[in-house]
Amino acid sequence: MASLEFGVPRGPALPAWRLWTGVGLPLFGAPGGPAWIRTGQFLGPSIERFWSEHPLDDVLGWWAAAGMEQIRARRLSLGGGVIIWGTRVS
């Protein structure tokens, strides 16, 4: 099984990510109407809140508790994405 999640970059990429999620996403959503602007405004803080409340080690623990084995994770796009994968042996 694999999962591709939004992530929060660390280090020097973090300010650029916050600018993108705080300003870029709402602006790019504007042509779609007010609901897309609100969606763009929601995503950045939601992603950041999720990872602050549930660090990657916690998420990997959930996978293990669900019976997954050989669990791996890799940060992508300077940390803006996280791919998690593992196997389940019956």
Number of C-alpha atoms within 10 A of each C-alpha: 10 12 10 14 14 19 22 24 21 12 9 9 14 15 12 11 20 16 12 16 19 17 15 15 20 22 16 13 17 16 10 10 9 12 12 17 18 14 14 22 19 15 16 22 13 11 16 16 12 13 15 11 9 12 10 15 10 12 13 19 13 12 19 16 10 10 13 18 14 10 16 12 16 11 17 15 12 16 17 17 15 19 15 18 17 18 15 13 8 5
